[in-house]
Amino acid sequence: MTMPEATRMNLSAGVASVIVAGLLVVLKLWALGETGALSVAASLADSAMDLMVSLGAIAAIFYAARPPDEDHVFGHSSAEDLAALGQSLFILISAGAITWAALRRIILAQPERLTAEGSGIIAMVISVLLTLALIGWQTRVARITGNKVIKADRLHYLGDLLPNLGAIASLWASSRFGLIQIDSIMALAAAGMLALGALKIGRAAWDALMDRTADPEVVEGIATLARNWPGVEGFHDLKTRMSGSKVFVHLHIELDGDLSLRAAHEIGAGLRRTILLAYPQTDVIIHKDVADR
C-alpha cells in the first residue's frame, strides 16, 4: 500500500470516529432525558470526551500526512506519536475517574430509582452496535497501516463497550429486579482494561518519540534483502527508527569498486524499491561504499 492510500484509510477511520461519537452524544442525551440514569449520564460524558479526542486524532492524522518541508525534512509523522501519547494519558485519567466513581457509588452512593428503562436500553443497544461497527473499521485500518492514533482511538471505543453494556445491564436489572449497582462493577472491569491498553499504546508512542529501533522482524527482513541482493557484496550500519506509522531506514551497502556509477546506482535503487515494496511504511536511504577485497 502506498503512503497516500494509507493516509486515506487513516483519515476515513478518523472521520468515521468523529461521526459515530457525534451520533452517540445525541443518542445518549435523549436517553438521559428519558431515564435519568447515572449510568447513561456517565456513558454520555464518556462519548462527549470521545468526540473531543477523535477531533484531536483526525487533526493529528492530517498534520502527520503533510509532506516534508524546510523545517521538517523528515516529514511530520511524529505528530502521530504525540497524539497517541496524549490519548493514552487521557485514557489513563478516564480509567482513574471511572474507577473512583464506581468505587464511590458502590460504597456510598444510593442512586435514585430509574425510569423509562426500556427506552434507555434501546438507545444503549444502538450505541453498542454503532461502536462495534466503528471498532471493526478501525481494526482493519490499524492492521493495514499500523497507525498509532487509530490504535489508541480504537482502544478507547473498545473500552466504551463495557460501560455501555453495564448501562444496559443496570437498566434491565433496575426494571426487572430493582438492582442498581451492576453497572459499577462493569465500570471497574472496563477501567482495568482501559488502563492496561493505554499503558501499552503509551509505551509504543514513547519508544517512537525516543527513536527506538523498528521491530526486530522488520530489521532482519531488510537485512536479508540486502544480504541476498545481486551485486551487493556486503552491508553495514543498518539503522532504523520509528516515527508515527513510518520506519526510517539507513543502510550502507558494499559494492565492487570497479563498477560504473550508473551500475552502482541501479543496484542501490533496485534494492531500495524492493525494500519499499516489502515494507511500504518505510523511508529508505542507501549509501554505497567500496567493498574491501
C-alpha positions in Angstrom: 0.0 0.0 0.0 1.3 3.4 -0.9 1.5 6.3 1.6 -1.4 8.2 0.0 -3.6 5.1 0.2 -2.6 4.6 3.9 -3.3 8.3 4.6 -6.8 8.0 3.0 -7.6 4.9 5.1 -6.4 6.6 8.3 -8.4 9.7 7.5 -11.5 7.6 6.8 -11.2 5.9 10.2 -10.7 9.3 11.8 -13.8 10.8 10.1 -15.9 7.7 11.0 -14.8 8.1 14.6 -16.0 11.8 14.7 -19.3 10.9 13.1 -20.0 8.0 15.4 -19.0 10.0 18.5 -21.4 12.8 17.5 -24.3 10.4 16.9 -23.6 8.7 20.3 -23.7 12.1 22.1 -27.1 13.0 20.6 -28.5 9.5 21.3 -27.3 9.4 24.9 -28.6 12.9 25.6 -32.1 11.7 24.6 -31.7 8.5 26.7 -30.6 10.5 29.7 -33.6 12.8 29.4 -35.9 9.7 29.2 -34.3 7.7 32.1 -32.4 9.9 34.4 -29.9 7.1 34.8 -26.5 7.9 36.2 -25.0 5.1 34.2 -26.3 6.7 31.0 -25.0 10.1 32.2 -21.6 8.5 32.7 -21.7 7.0 29.2 -22.8 10.3 27.8 -19.8 12.1 29.4 -17.5 9.4 28.0 -18.9 9.9 24.5 -18.5 13.6 24.7 -14.9 13.1 25.7 -14.6 10.6 22.8 -15.8 13.3 20.4 -13.1 15.7 21.6 -10.4 13.1 21.4 -11.5 12.0 17.9 -11.4 15.6 16.7 -7.8 15.8 18.0 -6.9 12.5 16.5 -8.1 13.5 13.0 -6.2 16.8 13.3 -3.0 14.8 14.1 -3.5 12.4 11.1 -4.0 15.4 8.8 -0.8 17.1 10.2 1.2 13.9 10.0 0.3 13.4 6.4 1.8 16.7 5.3 4.9 16.3 3.1 8.4 17.2 4.3 9.2 20.9 4.3 12.2 23.2 5.1 11.6 22.9 8.9 10.7 19.2 8.9 12.8 17.5 6.3 11.8 14.0 7.6 8.1 14.8 7.5 5.6 15.3 10.3 4.8 11.7 11.2 5.9 12.2 14.9 2.6 14.0 15.3 1.0 10.6 15.4 3.2 9.6 18.4 2.5 12.8 20.2 -1.3 12.4 19.7 -1.1 8.7 20.7 0.8 9.6 23.9 -1.7 12.3 24.7 -4.6 9.9 24.1 -3.0 7.2 26.3 -2.7 9.7 29.1 -6.2 10.9 28.6 -7.4 7.2 28.7 -5.5 6.6 31.9 -7.1 9.6 33.5 -10.5 8.5 32.3 -9.9 5.0 33.7 -9.0 6.5 37.1 -12.1 8.7 37.1 -14.3 5.7 36.2 -12.7 3.6 39.0 -13.2 6.4 41.6 -16.8 7.0 40.6 -17.6 3.2 40.6 -16.0 2.6 44.0 -17.7 5.6 45.5 -21.0 4.5 44.1 -20.6 1.0 45.4 -19.5 2.2 48.9 -21.5 5.3 49.4 -24.0 6.3 46.7 -27.7 5.4 46.8 -28.9 6.1 43.2 -32.4 7.1 42.6 -35.0 4.8 41.1 -34.7 4.8 37.3 -37.5 5.5 34.8 -38.3 4.6 31.2 -35.7 1.8 31.3 -36.9 0.3 28.0 -36.2 3.5 26.1 -32.8 3.7 27.6 -32.0 0.1 26.8 -32.9 0.7 23.1 -30.7 3.7 22.9 -27.8 1.9 24.5 -28.2 -1.1 22.2 -28.0 1.2 19.2 -24.9 2.8 20.8 -23.2 -0.6 21.1 -24.0 -1.5 17.5 -22.6 1.8 16.2 -19.5 1.4 18.4 -18.9 -2.2 17.2 -19.2 -1.1 13.5 -16.6 1.7 14.2 -14.3 -0.7 16.0 -14.4 -3.1 13.1 -13.3 -0.5 10.6 -10.6 0.9 13.0 -9.3 -2.6 13.5 -9.0 -3.1 9.7 -7.3 0.2 9.2 -4.9 -0.2 12.1 -3.9 -3.6 10.9 -3.1 -2.4 7.4 -1.5 1.0 8.2 -0.1 0.5 11.7 -1.3 4.0 12.7 -0.9 4.5 16.4 -3.5 7.2 16.6 -6.1 4.9 15.1 -5.0 2.1 17.5 -5.4 4.4 20.5 -8.8 5.6 19.3 -9.9 2.0 18.8 -8.8 1.1 22.3 -10.9 4.0 23.7 -14.1 2.9 21.8 -13.4 -0.8 22.8 -13.3 0.3 26.4 -16.6 2.1 25.9 -18.3 -1.2 25.2 -18.2 -2.4 28.8 -19.7 0.8 30.2 -22.4 0.7 27.6 -23.1 -2.9 28.4 -23.1 -2.1 32.0 -25.6 0.7 31.4 -27.9 -1.8 29.6 -27.5 -4.3 32.4 -28.2 -1.7 35.0 -31.3 -0.5 33.3 -32.5 -4.1 32.8 -31.8 -5.1 36.4 -33.5 -1.9 37.7 -36.5 -2.6 35.6 -36.7 -6.3 36.4 -35.3 -6.8 39.9 -34.8 -3.3 41.3 -30.9 -3.8 41.3 -29.0 -0.6 40.5 -25.3 -1.3 41.2 -24.4 -3.8 38.4 -23.0 -1.0 36.2 -20.5 0.0 38.8 -19.0 -3.5 38.7 -18.9 -3.4 34.9 -17.3 0.0 35.0 -14.4 -1.3 37.2 -13.7 -4.0 34.7 -13.7 -1.5 31.8 -11.4 0.8 33.7 -8.9 -2.0 34.2 -8.9 -2.9 30.6 -8.6 0.7 29.5 -5.6 1.3 31.8 -3.7 -1.8 30.5 -4.3 -0.9 26.9 -3.4 2.8 27.5 -0.1 1.8 29.0 0.8 -0.4 26.0 0.0 2.3 23.5 1.7 5.0 25.5 4.9 2.9 25.8 4.9 2.4 22.0 4.4 6.1 21.3 7.2 7.0 23.8 9.5 4.5 22.2 8.9 6.1 18.8 9.5 9.6 20.2 12.8 8.4 21.6 13.9 7.0 18.2 13.6 3.3 19.2 14.6 0.9 16.6 12.0 -0.9 14.4 10.6 -4.3 15.2 13.4 -6.9 15.0 11.4 -8.9 12.4 11.4 -5.8 10.1 15.1 -5.2 10.7 16.0 -8.8 9.9 13.8 -8.8 6.8 15.6 -5.7 5.4 19.0 -7.3 6.3 18.0 -10.5 4.4 17.0 -8.5 1.3 20.3 -6.6 1.4 22.3 -9.7 2.0 20.8 -11.6 -1.0 20.6 -8.7 -3.4 22.6 -9.2 -6.7 25.7 -7.1 -6.8 25.8 -6.4 -3.1 29.0 -7.9 -1.6 28.1 -6.9 2.0 26.4 -4.3 4.1 26.9 -2.5 7.4 25.4 0.2 9.6 21.8 -0.8 9.1 19.9 1.6 11.4 16.2 2.1 11.8 14.0 4.4 13.9 10.2 4.7 14.2 8.2 7.8 13.8 4.4 7.5 13.9 3.5 4.7 11.5 6.7 5.3 9.5 10.0 3.5 9.8 13.1 5.4 8.7 15.9 3.1 7.3 19.6 4.0 6.8 21.8 1.3 5.1 25.3 1.1 3.8 25.9 -1.4 1.0 29.3 -2.6 -0.2 29.8 -2.8 -4.0 32.6 -3.6 -6.4 34.8 -0.5 -6.7 35.2 -1.1 -10.5 31.5 -0.7 -11.2 30.4 2.3 -13.2 28.4 5.0 -11.3 25.3 4.0 -13.3 25.6 0.3 -12.4 26.2 1.1 -8.8 23.1 3.4 -8.8 20.9 0.7 -10.4 21.9 -1.8 -7.7 21.1 0.6 -4.9 17.9 1.8 -6.5 16.7 -1.7 -7.1 17.3 -2.7 -3.5 15.5 0.4 -2.3 12.5 -0.3 -4.4 12.3 -3.9 -3.2 12.5 -2.8 0.5 9.7 -0.3 -0.1 7.6 -3.0 -1.7 8.1 -5.3 1.2 7.7 -2.7 3.9 5.5 0.2 2.4 5.7 2.2 5.6 9.4 2.8 5.4 11.6 5.7 4.2 14.8 4.2 2.9 18.2 5.9 2.4 21.0 3.7 1.0 24.7 4.7 1.0 27.1 3.0 -1.4 30.6 2.1 -0.2 33.5 0.2 -1.9 33.8 -3.3 -0.8 37.1 -4.4 0.9 38.9 -7.0 -1.1 
